[in-house]
């Protein structure tokens, strides 16, 4: 388990570094009052033998640029469908369901084994129908954050963990960092909050936090 956590942590760290290295500065006039450039409020997940589905809701900077500033932050929702047994689909249709409401769409453009699309979602989905190559499967969804710590809770934990570093930078007159929060998993069963305090360039601090207990399981 410890090895799996370290592998997931390293993979996300590489991703953030890659984005940071290609970042460009944004206008100061676009800054929002918050220093959080990404957070998650819900992550509905489920899977069948052939597909894994996740629907994430939260707030994020668009486009995300890892430059130490949180700007243009707005609500978002996104569905991701991952084929588990075949990777030759050209499109996948979905039908999100809840009591007395639903939302449907078609996903195209297989991106590293995933089909992804942003949504305008104003309800909590309880199931999703996935159709590909004429076959439809019904998958139940559940929020992995139900009864767990919120993004705000975890940001507060991270601020305490990094309190000495934050104080040292403040004393040096450095601006506060943007804070990036995402849920990650190595097996689609156990999820951790990835929390990163991003400065300019490739300068960042990061940790993994257990959403059930608030324990810091890894820190850089």
Secondary structure as UniProt FT lines:
FT   HELIX           2..21
FT   HELIX           28..30
FT   STRAND          36..47
FT   STRAND          51..61
FT   STRAND          73..83
FT   STRAND          91..98
FT   TURN            99..100
FT   STRAND          101..108
FT   TURN            112..113
FT   STRAND          114..119
FT   STRAND          127..132
FT   TURN            133..134
FT   STRAND          135..140
FT   STRAND          142..143
FT   TURN            144..147
FT   HELIX           151..161
FT   HELIX           163..171
FT   TURN            172..173
FT   STRAND          178..185
FT   STRAND          191..198
FT   TURN            201..202
FT   STRAND          204..210
FT   TURN            211..213
FT   STRAND          216..219
//
